[in-house]
Amino acid sequence: MAITDEPPLITVTNPVTYFRRFWAKVIGNEGMELKITIKPLTTIFGIALLGTIALGVGEFAIPEGYTIPFIKFSGYPSPIPTTPAEIWKETGFTGKLQYSEAENRFFLITTSSEAISLEIPKNLDLTTLVGKRIFAVGEYNKPIRLLKVTDAKDLEVLPKTAVPIPTVEPTSSPSTPSAEITPESTPLDILESEL
């Protein structure tokens, strides 16, 4: 009978060595390998798709009520028409002040016979100015012909008739002959000819 090596009855291993070898196996297999194979037709299609999305040529229609978890879609902007009532501009008008008892409202009759409704502050009394020619300044809305007067200093009483401002028409004065400049002449020659 031959003597054979028998395995030991008790095997003692070092836990530090065991953990170090385990960690080397884990780290040795760690990482990611990524292979991408791009063919010419795939490249052209991908560039065209990305280009249309980036430049906004392509639109994605999402039905009402349908949601995609990672895309926030607020809908297409609907065009909001601007109403004429929203157009106000700062301006002034001259005209004759009138009062309508039926509407309890003041009007300004301009020189072009246009009636402009005045909206005035409650603390301002215009009854003493009715029938007089005034200058009113405020915010004007042309479509509804309303002038909002904000302050009493925005009103000014004018003369009953418009006074034309005299203007002087320019008259032509006789021109004085001047020396001609030629390529051969020098500034000194021109100065001597004027003396």
C-alpha positions as CSV (number, residue, x, y, z in Angstrom):
1,M,0.0,0.0,0.0
2,A,1.3,3.2,-1.0
3,I,1.3,6.2,1.2
4,T,-0.8,9.0,-0.4
5,D,-1.0,12.5,0.6
6,E,-4.1,13.0,2.5
7,P,-5.8,16.4,2.6
8,P,-5.5,18.2,5.9
9,L,-8.3,17.8,8.4
10,I,-8.6,21.5,9.1
11,T,-7.9,24.3,6.6
12,V,-7.1,27.7,8.0
13,T,-7.3,30.7,5.7
14,N,-6.4,34.3,6.3
15,P,-9.6,36.4,6.0
16,V,-7.6,39.4,4.8
17,T,-6.0,37.5,2.0
18,Y,-9.4,36.0,1.1
19,F,-11.1,39.4,0.9
20,R,-8.2,40.9,-1.1
21,R,-8.4,38.1,-3.7
22,F,-12.2,38.5,-3.9
23,W,-11.9,42.3,-4.4
24,A,-9.3,41.8,-7.1
25,K,-11.8,39.5,-9.0
26,V,-14.6,42.1,-8.7
27,I,-12.4,45.0,-9.8
28,G,-10.9,42.9,-12.6
29,N,-14.3,42.3,-14.1
30,E,-15.5,45.9,-13.6
31,G,-16.2,48.3,-16.4
32,M,-18.4,48.6,-19.5
33,E,-17.5,47.9,-23.1
34,L,-19.6,49.7,-25.6
35,K,-19.4,49.1,-29.4
36,I,-21.3,51.2,-31.8
37,T,-21.3,50.3,-35.5
38,I,-22.6,53.1,-37.7
39,K,-23.3,52.5,-41.3
40,P,-23.6,55.4,-43.9
41,L,-27.4,55.2,-44.3
42,T,-27.9,55.1,-40.6
43,T,-25.7,58.2,-40.2
44,I,-27.5,60.2,-42.8
45,F,-30.9,59.3,-41.3
46,G,-29.7,60.1,-37.8
47,I,-28.3,63.5,-38.8
48,A,-31.5,64.4,-40.7
49,L,-33.6,63.5,-37.7
50,L,-31.5,65.4,-35.2
51,G,-31.3,68.4,-37.6
52,T,-35.1,68.6,-37.9
53,I,-35.6,68.4,-34.2
54,A,-32.9,70.9,-33.4
55,L,-34.0,73.4,-36.0
56,G,-37.7,73.1,-35.1
57,V,-38.8,71.9,-38.5
58,G,-40.3,68.7,-37.2
59,E,-43.2,68.8,-34.7
60,F,-44.5,66.0,-32.6
61,A,-48.3,66.0,-32.3
62,I,-49.4,64.9,-28.8
63,P,-53.1,64.2,-28.5
64,E,-55.1,66.0,-25.8
65,G,-55.0,64.3,-22.5
66,Y,-52.1,62.0,-23.4
67,T,-49.1,62.4,-21.2
68,I,-45.5,61.2,-21.4
69,P,-43.8,60.9,-18.0
70,F,-40.5,62.6,-18.9
71,I,-41.8,65.3,-21.3
72,K,-43.7,68.3,-20.1
73,F,-46.0,69.5,-22.8
74,S,-48.1,72.6,-22.2
75,G,-49.8,72.6,-25.6
76,Y,-49.5,74.8,-28.6
77,P,-49.8,78.5,-28.0
78,S,-53.1,79.8,-29.2
79,P,-53.0,83.2,-30.9
80,I,-54.7,85.7,-28.7
81,P,-56.2,88.5,-30.7
82,T,-55.6,92.0,-29.4
83,T,-58.8,93.8,-28.8
84,P,-59.0,97.5,-29.8
85,A,-59.9,98.3,-26.2
86,E,-56.3,97.6,-25.1
87,I,-54.6,100.2,-27.3
88,W,-54.0,103.4,-25.2
89,K,-51.6,106.2,-26.1
90,E,-50.7,109.5,-24.3
91,T,-52.0,112.4,-26.3
92,G,-53.9,115.7,-26.1
93,F,-56.9,117.3,-28.0
94,T,-58.4,120.8,-28.3
95,G,-62.0,121.4,-28.7
96,K,-65.3,122.7,-27.2
97,L,-66.4,121.0,-24.0
98,Q,-70.0,119.7,-24.0
99,Y,-72.0,117.8,-21.4
100,S,-74.7,115.2,-22.0
101,E,-77.2,114.9,-19.2
102,A,-78.7,111.7,-20.7
103,E,-75.4,109.9,-20.4
104,N,-74.0,112.0,-17.5
105,R,-70.8,112.4,-19.5
106,F,-68.5,115.1,-20.8
107,F,-67.6,115.3,-24.5
108,L,-64.9,117.2,-26.4
109,I,-66.0,118.4,-29.8
110,T,-62.8,118.8,-31.8
111,T,-62.2,121.1,-34.8
112,S,-62.9,118.2,-37.2
113,S,-66.3,117.8,-35.6
114,E,-65.3,114.5,-33.9
115,A,-66.8,113.9,-30.5
116,I,-64.4,112.4,-27.9
117,S,-65.8,111.1,-24.7
118,L,-63.9,112.3,-21.6
119,E,-63.4,110.1,-18.5
120,I,-62.5,112.5,-15.6
121,P,-61.7,112.0,-12.0
122,K,-64.6,112.3,-9.6
123,N,-63.0,115.2,-7.7
124,L,-62.8,117.3,-10.8
125,D,-65.8,119.6,-11.7
126,L,-65.9,120.6,-15.3
127,T,-69.4,122.2,-15.3
128,T,-67.9,125.7,-15.3
129,L,-66.0,124.9,-18.5
130,V,-69.0,123.6,-20.5
131,G,-69.2,125.5,-23.8
132,K,-65.6,126.8,-23.6
133,R,-62.7,125.8,-25.8
134,I,-60.2,123.6,-23.8
135,F,-57.1,121.6,-24.2
136,A,-57.3,118.1,-22.6
137,V,-54.4,115.7,-22.1
138,G,-54.6,112.1,-21.1
139,E,-54.6,108.5,-22.4
140,Y,-56.6,108.0,-25.6
141,N,-58.2,104.9,-27.0
142,K,-59.0,105.6,-30.7
143,P,-61.4,102.7,-31.4
144,I,-63.8,103.7,-28.6
145,R,-62.9,107.4,-28.7
146,L,-62.3,107.8,-25.0
147,L,-59.8,110.2,-23.4
148,K,-58.9,109.5,-19.7
149,V,-58.0,112.7,-18.1
150,T,-56.0,111.9,-14.9
151,D,-55.6,115.3,-13.3
152,A,-57.0,118.9,-13.4
153,K,-53.6,120.2,-14.6
154,D,-54.2,118.2,-17.8
155,L,-56.9,120.7,-18.8
156,E,-56.3,124.2,-20.1
157,V,-58.8,126.9,-21.1
158,L,-58.0,128.4,-24.6
159,P,-59.3,131.5,-26.4
160,K,-62.7,131.1,-28.1
161,T,-61.2,131.1,-31.6
162,A,-57.9,129.7,-32.7
163,V,-55.3,132.5,-33.1
164,P,-53.0,131.9,-36.0
165,I,-49.3,132.2,-35.3
166,P,-47.7,134.7,-37.7
167,T,-44.9,133.1,-39.7
168,V,-42.3,134.8,-41.8
169,E,-41.5,133.4,-45.2
170,P,-37.8,133.3,-46.0
171,T,-36.8,135.6,-48.9
172,S,-34.0,134.7,-51.2
173,S,-31.0,136.9,-50.8
174,P,-28.7,137.7,-53.8
175,S,-25.8,135.4,-53.9
176,T,-22.3,136.7,-54.0
177,P,-20.0,135.4,-56.6
178,S,-17.3,133.2,-55.2
179,A,-14.0,132.3,-56.6
180,E,-13.9,129.0,-58.4
181,I,-11.4,126.4,-57.3
182,T,-9.5,124.7,-60.2
183,P,-7.0,122.0,-60.0
184,E,-4.2,124.5,-60.8
185,S,-5.2,127.1,-58.3
186,T,-3.8,127.1,-54.8
187,P,-5.5,128.5,-51.7
188,L,-3.1,131.5,-51.8
189,D,-4.3,132.4,-55.4
190,I,-7.9,132.2,-54.3
191,L,-7.3,134.4,-51.3
192,E,-5.6,137.0,-53.5
193,S,-8.4,137.0,-56.1
194,E,-11.0,137.7,-53.4
195,L,-9.0,140.7,-52.1
